[in-house]
Amino acid sequence: MKNILVTGAAGFLGSHLTDALLAQGHSVFGADNLSTGSLANLAHLNAEPRFCFLKQDITLPFDPGPVDFIFNFASPASPIDYARLGPETLLVGSTGTVNALNLARKYNAGFLHASTSECYGDPEIHPQVETYWGRVNPIGPRSVYDEAKRFSEAAVTAWRRYYGVNTHMARIFNTYGPRLQANDGRVISNFMMQALAGEPLTVYGDGLQTRSFCFVSDLIDGILRLAASDEHTPVNIGNPAEFTMLQCAQEVLAVTGSKSQIVFEPLPQDDPTRRRPDIAKARALLNWNPKISLREGLRMSLAYFQSCLAARSSGTPDSTVAALPRGNSFS
């Protein structure tokens, strides 16, 4: 059993990672400032003695006490959120990452950073391999997120190179499943909520731009394998099955049984035209391969999005948790 710190623990991926770590028998300290995360994602852990939550902005100094491993997942991740929280996104990807790395150095802890396929920008090569340096607009509307993640990768590499911190980096591609924010502007959540509400599905551009969608349980499996590995350079974690936006919309309509129409809107600036991971490295080093198809994953997510729509229709606010275990250290 280990003491593990998860930053961004109340977020979509952070909460699922917390569940997986607890299932393995570890004790987890979850830090989150709740700017985009939700305590509702952790409500089921109210009575879990091995989980401790602290509302914490990791850009400010903090110390949970000795930890064996740190998973750095704190960051706004959806276009709506990082457009709203641009400076905060830059700070959590710079100062926040450095603070977390310094904790790993202090306690000789392992460290895994949640990076992103956005490091590749609008790529010139396809599929994207880890050796590709990317094509990113450093001053565009997406730059606060893209460049924060790219700086984080440089910091993680430096703390390993100069200080010997045992670091890992996962370049995460589009992921979906229960607990994905219903209003976060990402493809799956947009389409599912629109289809269930009987509203037109909004497709941007001509709908021929592509994405690759990984179900959350597959993603977390890959993350845990990477954390246990000896690999220190970036590793793509994502599902290589590639869909156009129109194909994705049709999958959502099929799963929901919706009769919604598809409407087209202008393509946002710097929106990548193609996105697909080359996961040969993850297959070879981690023996990892995603198992859940898009159709199956959408079915597994349906009840969650139906509950989101019901809550929205009834005017019920996002639930919060008043009694999560809180504290300042594992000791």
Buried (B, 14 or more C-beta within 10 A) or exposed (E): EBBBBBBBBBBBBBBBBBBBBBEEEBBBBBBBBEBBBBBBBBBEBBEBEBBBBBBBBBBEEBEBBBBBBBBBBBBBBBBBBBBEBBEBBBBBBBBBBBBBBBBBBEBEBBBBBBBBBBBBBBBEEBBBBBEBEBEBBEEBBBBBBBBBBBBBBEBBBBBBEEEEBBBBBBBBBBBBBBBBBBBBEBBBBBBBBBBBBEBEBBBBBEBEBBBBBBBBBBBBBBBBBBBEBEBBBBBBBBBBEBBBBBBBBBBBBEBBEBEBEBEBEEBBEBBBEBBBBBBEBBEEBBEBEBEBBBEEBBBBBBEBBBEBBEBBEEEEEEEEBEEBBEEEEBE
